[in-house]
Amino acid sequence: MPICNKTNISPAMFLLAGIPGLEADGPWISIPFCSMYLIAILGNSLILFVIKTQQNLHQPMYLFLSMLSVTDLGLSVSTLPTMFSVFLFNTREIGVDVCLAQLFFIHTFSVMESSVLLAMAFDRFVAIHHPLRYASALTSARIGNIGLAIIIRGSGLHIPAVILLKRLPYSRIQPLSYSYCLYPDVMKMACADTTPSSFYGLFVVLSSLGLDSVLIVLSYIMIFKTVHSITSWQERLKALNTCVSHICATLLFYTPLISLSMLHRFQKEALPRSQILLSYLHLLLPPVLNPIVYSVKTKEMRKRIWEFFLSRDLRSRPLVKDIMAAFNHTSASPAVFLLMGIPGLEQAHGWLAIPLCAMYIVAVLGNCTILFVIRAEPSLHQPMYYFLSMLALTDLGLSASTLPTMLSVFLFNSREVNANTCFAQLYFIHTFSVMESDVLLVMAFDRFVAIHKPLRYASILTNATVARIGLAVMARSVLMVMPIPALLRRLRYCLPNVLSHSFCLHQDVMKLACSNRTINSIYGLFAVITTMGLDVLLIVLSYVMIMTTVLSIASKEERLKALNTCISHICAVLVFYIPMIGISMIHRFEERASPLVPVLMADVYVLVPPVMNPIVYSVKTKQIRRRIVQRFQRKRIPNKE
């Protein structure tokens, strides 16, 4: 508890905080924050506009969705002024009354959002359990009463909280932990007994967020019980598919909010950076992602938004004309290809999108963390970590190459891809694949030099040499894959024009051709042999020489220490090459394989390496692990010799 004296109480201001350690980067950090606020405001405003203007959306489900959009807008507007003040103008001072007003609105809209999510869970239960009574149970009058109750509950619970904080004395200037005011944060600044405020805050959390989360769980238990009683498997999936958007919104809201509340209540020391970032996730992610999730997963919303942005009938669009032409001819060069999800699980694509999105998020955040740590730490400016940053960049490129069509298939159920777009995608996928193969070969050479000639390591792999190697890796991959789209464009394609995956691959597109594809097949095989095949051979030779060098070391401990520096690279090689070579061989030589095998292997090939590589290197590389921990904690971990 802060110490007060009679001459140093009733402060004129609190001091807001940004992100510890990144104060100088405030203007740069404000760019993604501004983008998120812009997306949140435009997205939720669009949801409200579409629901208001479309009469057939004046139904309980969409009226509750409009309430969710209003609360998301309120939550965004509540934090926007001080966030901009801190990150754009570096103005940290905020008056006490303004701070109390801000925390009132933040917590009020948070409780309102929690209440709306509960009402939406009840809406889904009624729609699934009593579909015939749905319209009579949730009339417009009842929905209006529910909305009024939500407003009264949210504001009524937090008026006493502001009064309790107002009566407390504070020292003259108190630094807060965030760039906005929160009830637990302000309460800890008081230099008097905060027991009543603490108990009331706990009561509010339990009676709103706690109770709502329990009731939402109970609602879904009853929903699953009802769904389980449905005999048809397709009807079960159809019923559960109506709940996917709400489940996503619930997880987005409750996970960071409850975690943050518990950390504030039981963590007495200064908040590390990870907890501050968790708070930003709680306030920024739901308003940004909720309209995206509901626009993607709700067919009616997606349809109305699409119609809103179209100025004329859909059939007059060139893309649709191309699709229709592709289906009306038996042999042609189709304007579109049709992507494929997972055969036999088409009804479950909405659910499968959840782990896929999670893997993409992990891949992007993990590799960005690796790049940020290596860039920010001068001690990591060494050849090994430069090559690791190249690997992270190729993983980001591989993820970005497959992300649009994967989400299009699993989230939007939109399978059409323009032929030129398909050729561009497969070019980038294969280019980044070859780049990753090259980087793994270079990293094997790096390990060989470090173990075989440790005294000459720094002189052999200078910064200039590393840069030239990076340029050669890029040039090799770009030039090797460049002829492939040109060779594919010259072919004529037969119908059906259905691909085997949710993204485009050279061997998959090539098999759809009904003209002579001998040149494509030969060049594709040549590219595989001269890139991945040659790289694998050279990596194996590198490890043969590494093992020869290690066996010549007399000390067993030194042998293990030398080999331990190679474990991360060996894992990365296995994770990348096994599915990559497998999918290439299946497409090229196995015509009767189960369609599920190449699909799953291809998904593993494009998803697992970008996800696992940063995890493997963070866990197994001591220096990376130490720097990441230091970046996410305010106290520094002492170096161990």
C-alpha positions as CSV (number, residue, x, y, z in Angstrom):
1,M,0.0,0.0,0.0
2,P,1.4,3.5,-0.9
3,I,2.4,5.7,2.1
4,C,0.3,8.9,2.5
5,N,0.8,11.9,4.7
6,K,-1.6,14.8,5.3
7,T,0.1,17.1,2.8
8,N,0.3,14.6,0.0
9,I,-3.2,13.2,-0.6
10,S,-6.1,13.7,-3.0
11,P,-4.0,13.7,-6.2
12,A,-4.7,15.9,-9.1
13,M,-3.7,13.1,-11.5
14,F,-2.6,9.6,-12.2
15,L,0.2,8.7,-14.6
16,L,-0.7,6.2,-17.3
17,A,1.8,3.7,-18.7
18,G,2.6,2.3,-22.1
19,I,4.5,-1.0,-22.7
20,P,7.5,-1.2,-20.3
21,G,10.8,-1.1,-22.1
22,L,9.2,0.1,-25.4
23,E,8.4,3.7,-24.5
24,A,10.6,5.1,-27.3
25,D,8.7,3.0,-29.8
26,G,5.3,4.5,-28.9
27,P,4.5,6.1,-32.3
28,W,5.4,2.9,-34.1
29,I,3.3,0.8,-31.7
30,S,0.4,3.2,-32.2
31,I,0.1,2.1,-35.9
32,P,-1.2,-1.4,-35.2
33,F,-3.3,0.0,-32.4
34,C,-4.9,2.5,-34.7
35,S,-5.5,-0.2,-37.3
36,M,-7.2,-2.3,-34.7
37,Y,-9.5,0.5,-33.5
38,L,-10.3,1.4,-37.1
39,I,-11.3,-2.2,-37.9
40,A,-13.3,-2.5,-34.7
41,I,-15.3,0.7,-35.3
42,L,-15.9,0.0,-39.0
43,G,-16.7,-3.7,-38.5
44,N,-19.2,-3.2,-35.7
45,S,-20.7,-0.2,-37.4
46,L,-21.2,-2.2,-40.6
47,I,-22.9,-5.0,-38.6
48,L,-25.3,-2.5,-37.0
49,F,-26.0,-0.9,-40.4
50,V,-26.7,-4.2,-42.2
51,I,-29.0,-5.4,-39.4
52,K,-30.9,-2.1,-39.3
53,T,-31.4,-1.9,-43.0
54,Q,-32.3,-5.5,-43.7
55,Q,-35.8,-6.4,-42.5
56,N,-35.2,-10.1,-42.7
57,L,-32.4,-9.8,-40.1
58,H,-34.8,-8.3,-37.5
59,Q,-34.7,-11.7,-35.7
60,P,-33.6,-12.5,-32.1
61,M,-30.2,-13.8,-33.1
62,Y,-29.3,-10.7,-35.1
63,L,-30.8,-8.3,-32.5
64,F,-28.5,-9.8,-29.9
65,L,-25.6,-9.5,-32.3
66,S,-26.4,-5.8,-32.7
67,M,-26.3,-5.5,-28.9
68,L,-22.8,-7.2,-29.0
69,S,-21.7,-4.7,-31.6
70,V,-22.9,-1.8,-29.5
71,T,-21.0,-3.0,-26.5
72,D,-17.9,-3.6,-28.6
73,L,-18.1,0.0,-29.9
74,G,-18.6,1.3,-26.3
75,L,-15.5,-0.7,-25.1
76,S,-13.4,0.6,-28.0
77,V,-14.5,4.2,-27.5
78,S,-13.8,4.0,-23.7
79,T,-10.1,3.1,-24.1
80,L,-9.4,5.0,-27.4
81,P,-8.6,8.5,-26.0
82,T,-6.0,7.5,-23.4
83,M,-4.4,4.9,-25.7
84,F,-3.9,7.5,-28.3
85,S,-2.7,10.0,-25.7
86,V,0.0,7.7,-24.4
87,F,1.3,6.1,-27.7
88,L,0.8,9.0,-30.1
89,F,1.4,12.1,-28.0
90,N,3.3,10.6,-25.0
91,T,0.9,12.4,-22.7
92,R,0.5,10.2,-19.5
93,E,-1.3,12.5,-17.1
94,I,-5.0,11.9,-16.4
95,G,-7.2,13.5,-13.8
96,V,-8.7,11.4,-11.1
97,D,-12.3,12.1,-12.0
98,V,-11.6,11.4,-15.7
99,C,-9.8,8.2,-14.7
100,L,-12.8,7.1,-12.6
101,A,-15.2,7.9,-15.4
102,Q,-13.1,5.9,-17.8
103,L,-12.9,2.8,-15.6
104,F,-16.7,3.0,-15.0
105,F,-17.4,2.8,-18.8
106,I,-14.8,0.2,-19.4
107,H,-16.1,-2.1,-16.7
108,T,-19.7,-1.3,-17.5
109,F,-19.3,-2.3,-21.2
110,S,-17.3,-5.4,-20.1
111,V,-20.2,-6.6,-17.9
112,M,-22.7,-5.6,-20.6
113,E,-20.7,-7.7,-23.1
114,S,-20.7,-10.6,-20.7
115,S,-24.4,-10.3,-20.3
116,V,-25.0,-10.2,-24.0
117,L,-22.9,-13.3,-24.5
118,L,-25.1,-15.0,-21.9
119,A,-28.3,-13.9,-23.7
120,M,-26.9,-15.2,-27.0
121,A,-26.1,-18.6,-25.4
122,F,-29.7,-18.7,-24.2
123,D,-30.8,-17.7,-27.7
124,R,-28.9,-20.7,-29.2
125,F,-30.4,-23.0,-26.6
126,V,-33.9,-22.0,-27.4
127,A,-33.3,-22.2,-31.1
128,I,-31.9,-25.7,-30.9
129,H,-34.0,-27.1,-28.0
130,H,-37.4,-25.5,-28.9
131,P,-37.1,-24.5,-32.6
132,L,-40.9,-24.4,-33.0
133,R,-41.3,-22.0,-30.0
134,Y,-38.3,-19.9,-30.9
135,A,-40.2,-16.9,-32.3
136,S,-42.9,-16.9,-29.6
137,A,-40.3,-17.3,-26.8
138,L,-38.1,-14.5,-27.9
139,T,-40.4,-11.7,-29.1
140,S,-39.2,-8.2,-29.8
141,A,-40.7,-7.0,-26.5
142,R,-38.8,-9.6,-24.6
143,I,-35.6,-8.8,-26.4
144,G,-36.1,-5.1,-25.5
145,N,-36.6,-6.0,-21.9
146,I,-33.4,-8.2,-21.9
147,G,-31.5,-5.3,-23.4
148,L,-32.8,-2.9,-20.8
149,A,-31.9,-5.4,-18.0
150,I,-28.4,-5.7,-19.4
151,I,-27.9,-1.9,-19.4
152,I,-29.2,-1.6,-15.8
153,R,-27.1,-4.5,-14.6
154,G,-23.9,-3.2,-16.1
155,S,-24.2,0.4,-14.9
156,G,-25.9,-0.5,-11.6
157,L,-23.0,-2.8,-10.5
158,H,-20.3,-0.2,-11.2
159,I,-21.8,3.0,-9.8
160,P,-21.0,1.9,-6.2
161,A,-17.5,0.9,-7.4
162,V,-16.7,4.4,-8.5
163,I,-18.1,5.9,-5.3
164,L,-15.9,3.5,-3.2
165,L,-12.8,4.6,-5.2
166,K,-13.7,8.3,-4.9
167,R,-13.7,8.2,-1.1
168,L,-10.2,6.8,-0.9
169,P,-7.1,9.0,-0.4
170,Y,-4.2,8.7,-2.8
171,S,-0.7,10.1,-2.8
172,R,-0.1,13.1,-5.0
173,I,1.1,11.3,-8.2
174,Q,0.5,7.6,-8.7
175,P,1.7,5.6,-11.8
176,L,-0.8,3.1,-13.1
177,S,0.1,-0.1,-14.9
178,Y,-1.8,0.5,-18.2
179,S,-2.6,3.2,-20.7
180,Y,-6.2,3.3,-19.4
181,C,-7.8,3.0,-15.9
182,L,-9.0,-0.2,-14.4
183,Y,-10.7,-0.7,-11.1
184,P,-8.2,-3.1,-9.5
185,D,-5.2,-1.0,-10.7
186,V,-6.6,2.3,-9.3
187,M,-7.6,0.6,-6.0
188,K,-4.1,-0.6,-5.4
189,M,-2.9,3.1,-5.6
190,A,-4.9,4.0,-2.5
191,C,-3.0,4.6,0.8
192,A,-6.0,3.7,3.0
193,D,-7.8,0.6,3.8
194,T,-9.2,-0.9,0.6
195,T,-11.0,-3.9,2.1
196,P,-14.5,-2.7,1.2
197,S,-13.5,-1.9,-2.3
198,S,-11.7,-5.2,-2.7
199,F,-14.7,-7.2,-1.4
200,Y,-17.1,-5.2,-3.6
201,G,-14.9,-5.7,-6.7
202,L,-14.7,-9.5,-6.0
203,F,-18.5,-9.5,-5.6
204,V,-19.0,-7.7,-9.0
205,V,-16.7,-10.2,-10.7
206,L,-18.4,-13.2,-9.3
207,S,-21.9,-11.9,-9.7
208,S,-21.4,-10.8,-13.3
209,L,-18.5,-12.5,-15.2
210,G,-18.4,-15.6,-12.9
211,L,-22.1,-16.2,-12.9
212,D,-22.4,-15.5,-16.6
213,S,-19.6,-17.9,-17.5
214,V,-21.2,-20.7,-15.4
215,L,-24.6,-20.1,-17.0
216,I,-23.1,-20.1,-20.5
217,V,-21.4,-23.4,-19.7
218,L,-24.7,-24.8,-18.4
219,S,-26.4,-23.6,-21.6
220,Y,-24.0,-25.5,-23.8
221,I,-24.3,-28.6,-21.7
222,M,-28.0,-28.5,-22.4
223,I,-27.3,-27.7,-26.1
224,F,-25.0,-30.7,-26.4
225,K,-27.5,-32.9,-24.7
226,T,-30.2,-31.8,-27.1
227,V,-27.9,-32.2,-30.1
228,H,-26.9,-35.7,-28.9
229,S,-30.5,-36.7,-29.1
230,I,-30.7,-35.9,-32.8
231,T,-30.3,-39.1,-34.8
232,S,-28.9,-37.6,-38.0
233,W,-25.2,-36.9,-37.9
234,Q,-25.5,-34.1,-40.5
235,E,-28.3,-32.5,-38.5
236,R,-26.1,-32.6,-35.4
237,L,-23.3,-30.8,-37.2
238,K,-25.7,-28.3,-38.7
239,A,-27.1,-27.5,-35.2
240,L,-23.6,-27.2,-33.7
241,N,-22.4,-25.0,-36.6
242,T,-24.9,-22.3,-35.6
243,C,-23.0,-22.1,-32.3
244,V,-19.4,-21.7,-33.6
245,S,-19.5,-17.9,-33.9
246,H,-20.8,-17.5,-30.3
247,I,-18.2,-20.0,-28.9
248,C,-15.4,-18.0,-30.6
249,A,-16.8,-14.7,-29.2
250,T,-17.1,-16.2,-25.7
251,L,-13.5,-17.5,-25.7
252,L,-12.2,-14.3,-27.1
253,F,-13.8,-12.3,-24.3
254,Y,-13.6,-14.5,-21.2
255,T,-10.1,-16.0,-21.5
256,P,-8.0,-12.9,-21.2
257,L,-10.6,-11.1,-19.0
258,I,-10.7,-13.7,-16.3
259,S,-7.0,-14.3,-16.4
260,L,-6.4,-10.5,-16.1
261,S,-8.8,-10.2,-13.2
262,M,-7.1,-13.1,-11.2
263,L,-3.6,-11.7,-11.9
264,H,-4.7,-8.2,-10.6
265,R,-6.3,-9.7,-7.5
266,F,-3.5,-12.1,-6.4
267,Q,-0.4,-10.7,-8.0
268,K,1.0,-8.1,-5.5
269,E,4.2,-7.3,-7.3
270,A,4.6,-5.0,-10.4
271,L,2.9,-6.4,-13.4
272,P,5.3,-8.0,-16.0
273,R,4.9,-7.1,-19.7
274,S,3.1,-10.3,-20.5
275,Q,0.2,-9.3,-18.1
276,I,0.0,-5.9,-19.7
277,L,-0.2,-7.4,-23.1
278,L,-2.9,-9.7,-21.8
279,S,-4.9,-6.6,-20.8
280,Y,-4.6,-5.1,-24.3
281,L,-5.8,-8.4,-25.8
282,H,-8.9,-8.3,-23.5
283,L,-9.9,-4.8,-24.6
284,L,-8.8,-4.8,-28.3
285,L,-9.3,-8.3,-29.7
286,P,-13.1,-8.9,-29.0
287,P,-14.2,-5.6,-30.7
288,V,-11.9,-6.4,-33.7
289,L,-12.6,-10.1,-34.1
290,N,-16.3,-10.4,-33.2
291,P,-17.6,-8.7,-36.4
292,I,-15.1,-10.6,-38.5
293,V,-16.2,-14.0,-36.9
294,Y,-19.9,-13.3,-37.3
295,S,-19.5,-12.0,-40.8
296,V,-17.5,-15.0,-41.8
297,K,-19.5,-17.7,-40.0
298,T,-23.1,-16.4,-40.2
299,K,-24.4,-17.1,-43.7
300,E,-27.1,-14.4,-43.6
301,M,-24.7,-11.7,-42.4
302,R,-22.2,-12.7,-45.0
303,K,-24.8,-12.7,-47.7
304,R,-26.2,-9.2,-46.8
305,I,-22.7,-7.7,-46.4
306,W,-21.8,-9.1,-49.8
307,E,-24.9,-7.6,-51.3
308,F,-24.2,-4.3,-49.6
309,F,-20.8,-4.0,-51.3
310,L,-22.1,-5.2,-54.7
311,S,-23.6,-2.4,-56.9
312,R,-25.2,-4.8,-59.3
313,D,-26.4,-8.3,-59.7
314,L,-23.9,-11.0,-58.8
315,R,-24.3,-12.9,-62.1
316,S,-22.9,-9.9,-64.0
317,R,-19.6,-10.2,-62.2
318,P,-16.7,-11.4,-64.3
319,L,-15.6,-14.0,-61.8
320,V,-19.1,-15.6,-61.7
321,K,-19.2,-15.6,-65.5
322,D,-15.9,-17.4,-65.5
323,I,-17.2,-20.0,-63.0
324,M,-20.4,-20.6,-65.0
325,A,-18.4,-20.9,-68.2
326,A,-16.1,-23.4,-66.5
327,F,-19.1,-25.6,-65.7
328,N,-20.8,-25.2,-69.1
329,H,-17.9,-26.6,-71.1
330,T,-16.5,-30.1,-70.9
331,S,-12.9,-29.2,-71.9
332,A,-11.4,-25.8,-71.5
333,S,-8.9,-23.7,-69.7
334,P,-11.0,-22.9,-66.6
335,A,-11.1,-19.4,-65.2
336,V,-11.2,-21.0,-61.7
337,F,-10.2,-24.1,-59.9
338,L,-12.2,-25.6,-57.0
339,L,-10.3,-26.1,-53.8
340,M,-10.9,-29.0,-51.4
341,G,-11.1,-29.1,-47.7
342,I,-10.8,-32.4,-45.8
343,P,-12.8,-35.1,-47.7
344,G,-15.7,-36.4,-45.6
345,L,-15.6,-33.6,-43.1
346,E,-17.1,-30.8,-45.1
347,Q,-19.8,-30.2,-42.5
348,A,-17.2,-29.8,-39.8
349,H,-15.1,-27.2,-41.6
350,G,-16.4,-24.5,-39.3
351,W,-15.0,-26.3,-36.3
352,L,-11.8,-27.3,-38.0
353,A,-11.2,-23.6,-38.7
354,I,-10.7,-23.0,-35.0
355,P,-7.5,-25.1,-34.6
356,L,-6.3,-23.9,-38.0
357,C,-6.6,-20.3,-37.0
358,A,-4.9,-21.1,-33.7
359,M,-2.0,-22.7,-35.6
360,Y,-1.6,-19.7,-37.9
361,I,-1.6,-17.3,-34.9
362,V,1.0,-19.4,-33.1
363,A,3.1,-19.5,-36.2
364,V,3.0,-15.7,-36.8
365,L,3.5,-14.7,-33.2
366,G,6.2,-17.3,-32.6
367,N,8.3,-16.4,-35.7
368,C,7.8,-12.7,-35.1
369,T,9.0,-13.1,-31.5
370,I,12.1,-14.9,-32.8
371,L,12.8,-12.1,-35.2
372,F,12.2,-9.4,-32.7
373,V,14.4,-11.0,-30.0
374,I,17.3,-11.5,-32.5
375,R,17.0,-8.0,-33.7
376,A,16.8,-6.4,-30.3
377,E,19.6,-8.4,-28.6
378,P,23.1,-7.4,-29.8
379,S,24.5,-10.6,-28.2
380,L,22.5,-12.7,-30.7
381,H,23.9,-11.0,-33.7
382,Q,25.9,-14.1,-34.6
383,P,25.7,-16.4,-37.7
384,M,23.7,-19.1,-36.0
385,Y,20.9,-16.6,-35.1
386,Y,21.1,-14.8,-38.4
387,F,20.3,-18.2,-40.1
388,L,17.5,-18.7,-37.6
389,S,16.0,-15.4,-38.5
390,M,16.1,-16.5,-42.2
391,L,14.2,-19.6,-41.2
392,A,11.6,-17.5,-39.3
393,L,11.1,-15.3,-42.3
394,T,10.6,-18.3,-44.7
395,D,8.1,-19.8,-42.2
396,L,6.2,-16.5,-42.1
397,G,6.2,-16.4,-45.9
398,L,5.0,-20.0,-46.1
399,S,2.2,-19.3,-43.6
400,A,1.1,-16.1,-45.5
401,S,1.1,-18.0,-48.8
402,T,-1.5,-20.5,-47.7
403,L,-3.5,-18.4,-45.2
404,P,-6.0,-16.8,-47.6
405,T,-7.3,-19.9,-49.3
406,M,-7.2,-22.0,-46.2
407,L,-9.5,-19.5,-44.4
408,S,-11.6,-19.1,-47.5
409,V,-12.3,-22.8,-47.6
410,F,-12.8,-23.5,-43.9
411,L,-14.4,-20.3,-42.8
412,F,-16.2,-18.9,-45.8
413,N,-16.8,-22.3,-47.5
414,S,-15.7,-20.5,-50.6
415,R,-13.8,-23.0,-52.8
416,E,-13.3,-21.1,-56.1
417,V,-9.8,-19.7,-56.8
418,N,-9.0,-17.8,-60.0
419,A,-6.4,-19.7,-62.2
420,N,-3.9,-16.8,-62.1
421,T,-4.3,-16.5,-58.4
422,C,-3.8,-20.2,-58.0
423,F,-0.6,-20.0,-60.1
424,A,0.7,-17.1,-58.0
425,Q,-0.1,-19.0,-54.8
426,L,1.7,-22.2,-55.8
427,Y,4.7,-20.0,-56.9
428,F,5.0,-18.5,-53.5
429,I,4.4,-21.8,-51.7
430,H,7.1,-23.6,-53.6
431,T,9.5,-20.6,-53.5
432,F,9.3,-20.4,-49.7
433,S,9.6,-24.2,-49.5
434,V,12.8,-24.2,-51.5
435,M,14.1,-21.2,-49.5
436,E,13.4,-23.2,-46.2
437,S,15.2,-26.2,-47.6
438,D,18.2,-24.0,-48.5
439,V,18.2,-22.3,-45.1
440,L,18.1,-25.7,-43.4
441,L,21.1,-26.8,-45.5
442,V,23.0,-23.6,-44.6
443,M,22.2,-24.2,-40.9
444,A,23.7,-27.7,-41.2
445,F,26.9,-26.1,-42.7
446,D,26.9,-23.6,-39.8
447,R,26.8,-26.4,-37.3
448,F,29.6,-28.3,-39.1
449,V,31.8,-25.2,-39.0
450,A,31.0,-24.5,-35.4
451,I,31.9,-28.0,-34.3
452,H,34.7,-28.9,-36.7
453,K,36.5,-25.5,-36.8
454,P,35.3,-23.6,-33.7
455,L,38.4,-21.2,-33.6
456,R,37.8,-20.2,-37.3
457,Y,34.0,-20.0,-37.0
458,A,33.8,-16.2,-36.7
459,S,36.3,-15.6,-39.5
460,I,34.6,-18.0,-41.9
461,L,31.0,-16.9,-41.3
462,T,31.4,-13.1,-41.3
463,N,28.4,-10.8,-41.6
464,A,29.2,-10.2,-45.3
465,T,29.4,-14.0,-45.9
466,V,26.1,-14.6,-44.2
467,A,24.5,-11.8,-46.2
468,R,25.8,-13.3,-49.5
469,I,24.5,-16.7,-48.5
470,G,21.0,-15.2,-47.8
471,L,21.0,-13.5,-51.2
472,A,22.0,-16.8,-52.9
473,V,19.2,-18.6,-51.1
474,M,16.7,-16.1,-52.3
475,A,18.0,-16.1,-55.8
476,R,18.1,-19.9,-56.1
477,S,14.6,-20.4,-54.9
478,V,13.1,-17.5,-57.0
479,L,14.8,-18.6,-60.2
480,M,14.2,-22.3,-59.7
481,V,10.4,-21.9,-59.3
482,M,9.9,-19.1,-61.8
483,P,9.4,-21.4,-64.9
484,I,6.6,-23.4,-63.1
485,P,3.7,-20.9,-63.5
486,A,4.7,-20.2,-67.1
487,L,4.7,-23.9,-67.9
488,L,1.3,-24.3,-66.2
489,R,-0.3,-21.4,-68.0
490,R,0.4,-23.0,-71.4
491,L,-1.7,-26.1,-70.6
492,R,-5.4,-26.7,-71.2
493,Y,-7.4,-28.1,-68.3
494,C,-10.2,-30.6,-68.2
495,L,-13.3,-30.6,-66.0
496,P,-13.8,-31.4,-63.3
497,N,-11.3,-28.8,-62.2
498,V,-11.2,-29.9,-58.5
499,L,-7.9,-29.7,-56.7
500,S,-7.0,-32.0,-53.8
501,H,-6.1,-29.4,-51.2
502,S,-7.2,-26.1,-49.8
503,F,-4.3,-24.4,-51.5
504,C,-2.6,-24.8,-54.9
505,L,0.5,-27.1,-55.5
506,H,2.3,-27.6,-58.8
507,Q,1.8,-31.3,-59.0
508,D,-1.9,-31.0,-58.0
509,V,-2.7,-28.4,-60.7
510,M,-0.6,-30.2,-63.3
511,K,-2.7,-33.4,-62.9
512,L,-5.8,-31.5,-64.1
513,A,-4.3,-30.8,-67.5
514,C,-5.8,-32.6,-70.5
515,S,-2.9,-31.6,-72.8
516,N,0.6,-32.9,-72.9
517,R,2.2,-32.3,-69.5
518,T,5.5,-34.1,-70.0
519,I,7.6,-31.0,-69.8
520,N,5.9,-29.9,-66.6
521,S,6.4,-33.3,-65.1
522,I,10.1,-33.5,-66.0
523,Y,10.9,-29.9,-64.9
524,G,9.0,-30.5,-61.6
525,L,11.0,-33.6,-60.9
526,F,14.2,-31.8,-61.9
527,A,13.3,-29.0,-59.4
528,V,12.6,-31.4,-56.6
529,I,15.8,-33.4,-57.1
530,T,18.1,-30.3,-57.5
531,T,16.6,-28.5,-54.5
532,M,15.2,-30.7,-51.8
533,G,16.9,-33.9,-53.0
534,L,20.3,-32.3,-53.2
535,D,19.8,-30.4,-50.0
536,V,18.8,-33.6,-48.1
537,L,21.9,-35.3,-49.4
538,L,24.2,-32.4,-48.4
539,I,22.6,-32.2,-45.0
540,V,23.2,-35.9,-44.4
541,L,26.8,-35.5,-45.5
542,S,27.2,-32.6,-43.2
543,Y,26.0,-34.7,-40.3
544,V,28.3,-37.5,-41.3
545,M,31.2,-35.1,-41.0
546,I,29.8,-33.7,-37.8
547,M,29.5,-37.2,-36.3
548,T,33.1,-38.0,-37.4
549,T,34.3,-34.8,-35.7
550,V,32.3,-35.5,-32.5
551,L,33.6,-39.1,-32.2
552,S,37.1,-37.8,-32.3
553,I,36.5,-35.8,-29.1
554,A,37.8,-37.6,-26.1
555,S,35.4,-36.3,-23.4
556,K,32.0,-37.8,-23.4
557,E,30.5,-34.6,-21.9
558,E,32.0,-32.5,-24.7
559,R,30.6,-34.9,-27.2
560,L,27.1,-34.5,-25.8
561,K,27.5,-30.8,-25.5
562,A,28.5,-30.6,-29.2
563,L,25.6,-32.8,-30.3
564,N,23.2,-30.9,-28.2
565,T,23.7,-27.8,-30.3
566,C,22.4,-29.8,-33.3
567,I,19.1,-31.1,-31.8
568,S,17.0,-28.1,-32.8
569,H,18.2,-28.2,-36.3
570,I,17.7,-32.0,-36.6
571,C,14.1,-31.5,-35.4
572,A,13.5,-28.7,-37.9
573,V,14.9,-30.9,-40.7
574,L,12.6,-33.8,-39.8
575,V,9.5,-31.7,-39.4
576,F,10.0,-30.1,-42.8
577,Y,11.4,-32.8,-45.1
578,I,9.3,-35.9,-44.0
579,P,5.8,-34.5,-45.0
580,M,7.3,-32.5,-47.9
581,I,8.9,-35.4,-49.7
582,G,6.0,-37.6,-48.8
583,I,3.4,-35.4,-50.4
584,S,5.6,-34.9,-53.5
585,M,6.0,-38.7,-54.0
586,I,2.3,-39.4,-53.4
587,H,1.2,-36.8,-56.0
588,R,3.8,-38.1,-58.5
589,F,3.6,-41.9,-58.2
590,E,0.6,-43.0,-56.2
591,E,-2.6,-42.8,-58.1
592,R,-4.7,-45.0,-55.9
593,A,-3.9,-43.6,-52.5
594,S,-6.7,-42.7,-50.1
595,P,-7.6,-39.0,-50.8
596,L,-7.4,-38.3,-47.1
597,V,-3.6,-39.2,-46.9
598,P,-2.2,-36.6,-49.3
599,V,-4.6,-33.9,-47.9
600,L,-3.6,-34.4,-44.3
601,M,0.1,-34.8,-45.2
602,A,0.0,-31.5,-47.2
603,D,-1.7,-29.7,-44.4
604,V,1.0,-31.0,-42.0
605,Y,3.6,-29.8,-44.5
606,V,2.4,-26.2,-44.7
607,L,1.2,-25.8,-41.1
608,V,3.5,-27.8,-38.7
609,P,7.0,-26.4,-39.6
610,P,6.0,-22.7,-39.1
611,V,4.4,-23.6,-35.8
612,M,7.0,-26.0,-34.4
613,N,10.2,-24.3,-35.5
614,P,10.0,-21.3,-33.2
615,I,8.8,-23.5,-30.3
616,V,11.7,-26.0,-30.9
617,Y,14.3,-23.2,-31.1
618,S,12.9,-21.3,-28.1
619,V,12.9,-24.5,-25.9
620,K,16.2,-26.0,-27.0
621,T,18.3,-22.9,-27.6
622,K,19.4,-21.5,-24.2
623,Q,20.2,-18.0,-25.4
624,I,16.9,-17.6,-27.3
625,R,14.9,-18.9,-24.3
626,R,16.7,-16.6,-21.9
627,R,16.2,-13.5,-24.1
628,I,12.5,-14.3,-24.6
629,V,12.0,-14.6,-20.9
630,Q,13.9,-11.4,-20.2
631,R,11.7,-9.6,-22.8
632,F,8.5,-10.7,-21.2
633,Q,9.6,-10.0,-17.6
634,R,10.5,-6.7,-16.0
635,K,13.3,-8.2,-13.9
636,R,16.4,-9.5,-15.7
637,I,17.5,-13.1,-15.4
638,P,21.2,-13.2,-14.5
639,N,23.5,-14.9,-17.0
640,K,24.8,-18.3,-15.9
641,E,28.3,-19.1,-16.9
